[in-house]
Amino acid sequence: MIMLKEKAFRKISIKQHHQITRRISNAFDLYLLREFEKRDDADTLLFLYKKFLKRRTGKEHLFPTLVYIASELFEIKTDNKYSNLMPLMTMTEMAMWWSYGLDWIIDQENMESSKEIPEVLIASQYLFSEFTNFDLQLSGPILNSYIILLRKVMESFWVDGAELRITKYQKLKDPQRFWKLYNIRNMKSIAGVLSPFCFELVSQYFGCNVPKEKLSRIVKMMTRFGACVQIINDVSDLMIPNPDITSTEKRPVKDYFVDIRDDRLTYPIWLLLNNTKRDNRRLFLEIIKSAKNKKYNKGFEKKVFNYVKEKSVMKEIISFLKQEEKKMRKEIKRLNIKNHGTDLLKIISAMIAHNKFIVQIKKDYAL
């Protein structure tokens, strides 16, 4: 009976999550485009931001939604257009775009040629200060938190690019060493830092009288939530190309199974290496070689897929995410706040282990 109730709750939560996120995202898209078009440098902005607008417009926006959830949690009144929240939503979404730009430059992705690098680089420089063009009266502490956020994201890029490498697996096969770096990368990723920042931002901007200990709990909880978002992104790399699954854009086939080729050591690939080292030395060495040479032999992806499916590697990851979901639910209860905000937090907690990517992974790997 309890299991049935939990399944029913998740089903309703997932549906509500998408309804709320789409409503906020649609309103945000209209606001942002209208604001850009009002600017004296509108033509320049629309040119520089065209890749970002194409990627994000019409999609579900996580961080503007978290700003809204924070406003409900701290009982900030808003209208049906979220007018007083829109500048804060913009600050978080522009930080996300800035991170995308850096990621595209580092990984040489979402660009037709290297000639587009200067354009994306200039756009990124615009983006990290874009919020200054909106009607925001920010205090010193908020600006300080924002600068710290940007530095953390840069550290995450560094750890991801220089330390978490498949070719460094021998140094990272020890779980403690791997998880130390992987947690830094995830908790300081854009999702890891923006998720709690949304709540700090709303609390400080509106002068909410939130007890320090309670805000600290929220920040820690949302940092873990953001880290899970990053893990889900890592897992999605091993999905079978599927036209029905989108993140913020429809991926071309070449953008699946890329992490091994990019020499990126994620949780799924770390588990894959641990397993193949024990019972399939040939595939283990091929994975290391593919990462080193940054290319795959014909049929390599199929071999990896079949092995992951046979050994149920994904089961361990899904089990981990389910535990994280349970931990978040417990933390929400410990906040001892009963309002629409906590209801919304419970709804997004269900997305940790039951989002569209995990649903597709279960189908792909027959779980």
C-alpha positions in Angstrom: 0.0 0.0 0.0 2.8 2.4 0.9 4.6 1.6 -2.4 1.4 2.3 -4.3 1.0 5.7 -2.6 4.6 6.6 -3.3 4.2 5.7 -7.0 1.0 7.7 -7.2 2.7 10.7 -5.5 5.6 10.6 -7.9 3.3 10.4 -10.9 1.4 13.4 -9.8 4.6 15.2 -8.8 6.2 14.7 -12.2 3.1 16.0 -13.9 2.8 19.0 -11.6 6.5 19.7 -11.9 6.3 20.0 -15.7 3.1 22.1 -15.5 4.7 24.6 -13.1 8.0 24.7 -14.9 6.4 25.3 -18.3 4.1 28.0 -17.0 7.1 29.9 -15.4 9.4 29.2 -18.4 6.9 30.6 -20.9 6.4 33.7 -18.9 10.2 34.1 -18.5 10.8 33.7 -22.2 8.4 36.4 -23.1 9.9 38.8 -20.5 13.5 38.2 -21.5 12.9 38.7 -25.2 10.9 41.8 -24.6 13.6 43.2 -22.3 16.3 42.4 -24.9 14.4 44.1 -27.7 13.9 47.3 -25.6 17.7 47.8 -25.3 19.7 50.2 -27.4 22.1 47.4 -28.2 19.3 44.9 -29.1 20.7 44.0 -32.5 24.1 43.2 -31.0 22.5 41.1 -28.2 20.3 39.1 -30.4 23.2 38.3 -32.7 25.6 37.3 -29.8 22.9 35.4 -28.0 21.4 33.6 -31.0 22.8 30.2 -30.0 21.7 30.6 -26.4 18.2 31.7 -27.4 17.9 28.8 -29.9 19.0 26.4 -27.2 16.9 27.7 -24.3 13.8 29.5 -25.7 10.7 27.3 -25.4 12.4 24.9 -23.0 11.8 24.3 -19.3 14.0 26.5 -17.2 15.1 25.0 -13.9 16.6 28.0 -12.2 13.8 30.5 -12.8 11.5 27.8 -11.4 13.7 27.5 -8.3 13.5 31.2 -7.8 9.7 30.9 -7.8 9.8 28.0 -5.4 12.1 30.0 -3.1 9.6 32.9 -3.2 6.8 30.5 -2.2 8.9 29.0 0.6 9.8 32.4 2.0 6.2 33.6 1.4 7.0 36.4 -1.0 3.9 37.7 -2.9 4.0 38.0 -6.6 1.6 38.6 -9.5 0.6 36.1 -12.3 3.4 37.4 -14.4 6.0 37.0 -11.6 7.0 40.6 -12.2 9.0 41.1 -9.0 10.8 37.8 -9.5 11.7 38.2 -13.2 15.0 40.2 -12.7 16.1 37.5 -10.2 15.2 34.7 -12.6 17.2 36.5 -15.3 20.3 36.7 -13.1 20.2 32.9 -12.5 19.4 32.0 -16.2 22.1 34.3 -17.6 24.6 32.6 -15.3 23.5 29.3 -16.8 24.0 30.7 -20.3 27.5 31.9 -19.3 28.3 28.4 -18.2 27.0 27.0 -21.5 29.3 29.3 -23.4 32.4 28.3 -21.5 31.4 24.6 -21.9 31.0 25.0 -25.7 34.4 26.6 -26.0 36.2 24.0 -23.8 34.6 21.0 -25.5 34.3 22.5 -29.0 30.6 21.7 -29.1 27.5 23.4 -30.5 29.7 25.3 -32.9 29.9 24.7 -36.7 33.6 25.6 -36.7 36.4 27.0 -34.6 35.7 30.4 -36.2 32.7 30.8 -33.9 34.8 30.6 -30.7 35.4 34.4 -30.6 31.7 35.1 -30.9 30.8 32.6 -28.1 33.6 34.0 -26.0 32.4 37.6 -26.3 28.8 36.5 -25.7 30.0 34.7 -22.5 31.7 37.9 -21.3 28.4 39.8 -21.9 26.4 37.2 -20.0 28.1 37.1 -16.7 27.3 40.7 -16.1 24.0 40.8 -18.1 22.0 41.0 -14.8 23.3 44.6 -14.3 21.0 45.7 -17.1 17.9 44.7 -15.3 16.0 46.4 -12.5 17.9 45.0 -9.6 19.1 46.8 -6.5 21.7 44.3 -5.3 23.4 44.5 -1.9 27.1 43.8 -1.4 26.5 40.4 0.1 24.5 39.2 -2.9 27.1 40.5 -5.3 29.8 38.8 -3.2 27.9 35.5 -3.3 27.5 35.8 -7.1 31.3 36.3 -7.6 32.0 33.3 -5.4 29.5 31.3 -7.5 31.3 32.1 -10.7 34.7 31.1 -9.2 33.3 27.8 -8.0 32.0 27.1 -11.5 35.5 27.8 -12.9 37.0 25.4 -10.3 34.4 22.7 -11.4 35.5 23.2 -15.0 39.1 22.8 -13.9 38.6 19.6 -11.9 36.5 18.2 -14.8 39.0 19.1 -17.4 42.3 18.4 -15.7 41.7 15.8 -13.0 38.6 13.7 -13.7 40.1 11.9 -16.7 39.7 8.3 -17.8 43.4 8.3 -18.6 44.0 9.0 -14.9 41.8 6.1 -13.8 44.7 4.2 -12.1 45.0 7.2 -9.7 41.3 7.5 -9.2 40.2 3.8 -8.9 40.2 4.3 -5.1 36.6 5.3 -4.2 37.7 8.0 -1.7 39.9 9.7 -4.3 37.3 9.5 -7.0 34.4 10.8 -4.9 36.4 13.6 -3.4 37.0 15.1 -6.9 33.7 14.1 -8.3 31.8 15.8 -5.5 33.9 19.0 -6.0 33.1 18.9 -9.7 29.3 18.3 -9.1 28.7 20.6 -6.1 30.6 23.4 -7.8 29.1 22.8 -11.2 26.6 25.4 -12.4 23.7 23.3 -11.2 25.5 22.6 -7.9 25.9 26.3 -7.1 22.9 27.9 -8.8 20.4 25.6 -7.1 21.2 26.9 -3.6 21.9 30.4 -4.9 18.3 30.8 -6.0 17.2 30.5 -2.4 20.0 32.7 -1.0 19.2 35.3 -3.6 15.5 35.5 -2.8 16.1 35.5 0.9 18.6 38.3 0.8 17.0 40.4 -1.9 13.6 40.5 -0.2 15.1 40.8 3.3 13.4 37.6 4.5 13.9 36.9 8.1 15.1 33.3 7.6 17.0 31.9 10.6 20.6 31.3 9.7 20.5 27.7 10.6 17.4 27.1 8.5 18.9 28.9 5.5 22.1 26.8 5.9 20.0 23.6 5.8 18.3 24.8 2.6 21.6 25.6 1.0 23.1 22.2 1.8 20.0 20.4 0.6 19.8 22.3 -2.7 23.6 21.9 -3.3 23.0 18.1 -3.1 20.0 18.5 -5.5 22.2 20.4 -8.0 24.9 17.8 -7.7 22.3 15.2 -8.6 21.3 17.2 -11.7 24.9 17.0 -12.8 25.0 13.2 -12.2 21.7 12.8 -14.2 23.4 14.7 -17.1 26.3 12.3 -16.9 24.0 9.3 -17.0 22.1 10.7 -20.0 25.4 10.5 -22.1 24.8 6.7 -22.2 21.2 6.9 -23.5 20.4 5.4 -26.9 19.8 8.3 -29.4 16.1 9.0 -29.1 14.2 11.8 -30.9 11.6 11.9 -28.1 14.2 12.8 -25.4 15.5 16.4 -25.2 17.5 18.2 -22.5 17.5 21.8 -23.8 17.8 20.7 -27.4 17.5 17.6 -29.5 20.9 16.0 -29.6 22.4 14.8 -32.8 23.5 11.1 -32.7 27.2 12.3 -32.5 26.4 13.8 -29.1 25.7 10.5 -27.4 28.4 8.3 -25.9 30.8 11.3 -26.1 32.3 11.3 -22.5 34.6 8.3 -23.2 35.9 10.0 -26.4 36.3 13.2 -24.4 38.4 11.4 -21.8 35.8 12.4 -19.1 35.6 10.3 -15.9 32.0 10.4 -14.7 30.2 8.2 -12.2 28.8 5.8 -14.9 32.2 5.5 -16.6 34.0 5.0 -13.3 31.7 2.1 -12.5 32.1 0.8 -16.1 35.9 0.8 -15.6 35.7 -0.9 -12.2 33.6 -3.7 -13.7 35.5 -4.2 -16.9 38.8 -4.2 -15.1 37.6 -7.3 -13.1 36.0 -9.3 -15.8 36.6 -7.9 -19.3 40.2 -6.7 -19.6 39.9 -6.3 -23.3 37.1 -3.8 -23.1 38.7 -2.1 -20.2 41.9 -1.4 -22.3 39.8 -0.4 -25.3 38.0 2.2 -23.1 41.3 3.6 -21.9 42.7 3.6 -25.5 39.6 5.3 -26.9 39.9 8.1 -24.2 43.6 8.5 -24.9 43.1 8.7 -28.7 39.8 10.6 -28.5 38.2 8.3 -31.1 36.2 5.1 -31.2 36.8 1.9 -33.3 33.7 0.7 -35.2 31.2 -0.9 -33.0 32.7 0.4 -29.8 29.5 2.1 -28.5 27.5 -1.1 -29.0 30.1 -3.1 -27.0 29.9 -0.6 -24.2 26.1 -0.5 -24.3 25.8 -4.3 -24.2 28.3 -4.6 -21.3 26.5 -1.9 -19.2 23.2 -3.6 -19.9 24.5 -7.1 -19.1 26.1 -6.1 -15.8 23.3 -3.8 -14.7 25.7 -0.9 -14.1 22.8 1.5 -14.3 21.0 -0.1 -11.4 23.7 1.0 -9.0 23.4 4.6 -10.2 19.6 4.6 -10.1 19.7 3.2 -6.6 22.1 6.0 -5.6 19.7 8.6 -7.0 16.8 7.1 -5.2 18.7 7.4 -1.9 19.4 11.1 -2.7 15.7 11.6 -3.3 14.9 10.1 0.1 17.5 12.2 1.8 16.0 15.4 0.2 12.5 14.4 1.4 13.8 14.0 4.9 15.6 17.4 4.8 12.4 19.1 3.6 10.6 17.6 6.6 13.3 18.8 9.0 12.8 22.4 7.8 9.6 22.4 9.7 7.9 24.7 7.2 4.4 24.0 6.1 3.4 26.1 3.0 3.2 25.9 -0.7 6.9 26.2 -1.0 7.6 22.9 0.8 5.0 21.2 -1.4 6.9 22.4 -4.4 10.2 21.2 -3.0 8.7 17.8 -2.5 7.5 17.8 -6.1 11.0 18.6 -7.5 12.6 16.0 -5.2 10.7 13.4 -7.1 12.6 14.5 -10.3 15.9 13.2 -8.9 15.3 9.5 -9.6 12.2 9.8 -11.8 13.0 12.3 -14.5 12.7 11.7 -18.2 16.3 10.8 -18.7 16.1 8.0 -16.0 12.9 6.8 -17.5 14.6 6.5 -20.9 17.7 4.8 -19.4 15.4 2.2 -17.8 13.9 1.5 -21.2 17.2 1.4 -23.0 18.8 -0.9 -20.5 15.7 -3.0 -19.8 15.6 -2.2 -16.1 
